[in-house]
Amino acid sequence: MDGEVEVRKAACFFCHNNYGVLVYTKDGQIARIVGKPDYPTNPGYTCRRLRFAIRWLYHPDQLKHPLKRIGERGGGQRERVSWNQALGEIAEKLKQLVNKYGPECLAFCEGTYRSDAYWARARFANRA
């Protein structure tokens, strides 16, 4: 890599292992990610998932803002809304459900537990 390259220590959060990594940036963009050689749980190792992280991060079709359905369900029409609007509408709908059916009407699922956000799920789920 020609030019000014900066290396930052980080952790991968694609799974619960949170492997230590070194992130190489150039001109404010991530150029390379490798396993941190002296990290105790993964000395230099990274899984295949991390090898696709840069392509995933900079993919042109990555969704970076909330969309709200307009029109009929299944019609595929969406409009961009602010985070405040999206979160406000979701919060209001959850309150309505809890008031009508009780807090047990809400369930929380997470695919294959590849994240480490238990604290967020527990805090969110206990707010009902």
C-alpha positions in Angstrom: 0.0 0.0 0.0 1.5 3.3 -1.1 0.9 6.4 0.9 0.1 7.1 4.5 -1.1 3.9 6.2 -2.4 3.8 9.8 -2.8 0.7 11.8 -5.4 0.4 14.6 -6.0 -2.3 17.1 -9.6 -3.5 17.1 -11.8 -6.5 17.7 -14.0 -8.5 15.2 -17.6 -8.6 16.2 -18.9 -11.0 13.6 -19.1 -13.7 16.3 -18.9 -14.0 20.1 -15.2 -14.7 20.0 -14.4 -11.0 19.4 -11.0 -11.8 18.0 -8.2 -9.2 18.1 -7.4 -7.7 14.8 -5.2 -5.0 13.2 -7.0 -2.7 10.9 -5.0 -1.0 8.2 -6.5 2.3 6.9 -5.4 4.5 4.1 -7.1 7.9 3.3 -9.8 7.1 5.9 -10.8 3.8 4.3 -10.1 0.3 5.6 -7.7 -1.4 3.3 -6.8 -4.6 5.1 -7.7 -6.5 8.3 -5.5 -9.2 9.8 -5.4 -11.1 13.0 -3.5 -9.5 15.9 -0.4 -11.8 16.4 -0.2 -11.3 20.1 -3.9 -11.5 21.0 -4.4 -14.4 23.5 -7.5 -16.1 22.0 -6.6 -15.9 18.3 -2.8 -15.3 17.8 -2.9 -14.1 14.2 -6.0 -16.2 13.2 -9.1 -14.9 11.6 -12.0 -16.8 10.2 -13.4 -16.7 6.7 -16.1 -14.3 7.6 -13.7 -11.5 8.4 -12.0 -11.9 5.0 -15.2 -10.5 3.5 -15.7 -7.6 6.0 -14.3 -4.9 3.8 -16.4 -5.9 0.8 -19.5 -6.0 3.1 -18.6 -2.6 4.7 -18.2 -0.8 1.4 -20.9 -2.6 -0.6 -22.8 -0.1 -2.7 -26.2 -1.7 -1.8 -25.6 -1.7 2.0 -28.6 -0.2 3.8 -27.5 2.7 5.9 -30.7 4.4 6.8 -34.2 3.3 7.9 -36.9 2.6 5.3 -40.6 2.6 5.9 -43.1 0.6 3.8 -45.6 2.7 1.8 -48.5 1.2 -0.1 -49.6 -2.4 0.2 -47.6 -5.1 2.0 -45.5 -7.0 -0.6 -45.6 -4.1 -3.0 -41.9 -3.3 -2.5 -42.4 0.4 -2.1 -40.3 2.1 0.6 -39.5 5.7 1.6 -36.5 6.9 3.6 -37.3 8.2 7.1 -35.2 9.6 9.9 -33.8 7.5 12.7 -35.9 9.5 15.1 -39.1 8.8 13.2 -38.3 5.1 12.7 -37.4 4.5 16.4 -40.3 6.6 17.6 -42.9 4.7 15.5 -41.4 1.3 16.6 -41.5 2.4 20.3 -45.1 3.5 19.9 -46.2 0.3 18.3 -44.4 -1.8 21.0 -46.2 0.3 23.7 -49.6 -0.3 22.1 -48.9 -4.1 21.9 -47.8 -4.3 25.5 -50.8 -2.2 26.7 -53.2 -4.4 24.7 -51.7 -7.9 25.2 -49.2 -7.6 28.1 -45.4 -7.7 27.9 -45.4 -11.5 27.2 -46.7 -10.8 23.7 -43.2 -9.7 22.7 -40.5 -12.2 21.7 -36.9 -11.6 20.8 -34.9 -13.8 18.5 -31.4 -13.7 17.1 -30.2 -16.0 14.3 -27.2 -18.0 15.3 -25.9 -15.8 18.2 -23.1 -14.3 16.2 -23.2 -11.0 18.0 -22.2 -10.0 21.5 -25.1 -7.8 22.3 -26.8 -9.7 25.1 -26.8 -6.5 27.3 -28.7 -4.6 24.6 -31.3 -7.4 24.1 -31.8 -7.8 27.9 -32.1 -4.1 28.5 -34.5 -3.7 25.5 -36.6 -6.7 26.4 -36.9 -5.8 30.0 -38.3 -2.3 29.1 -41.7 -3.7 28.1 
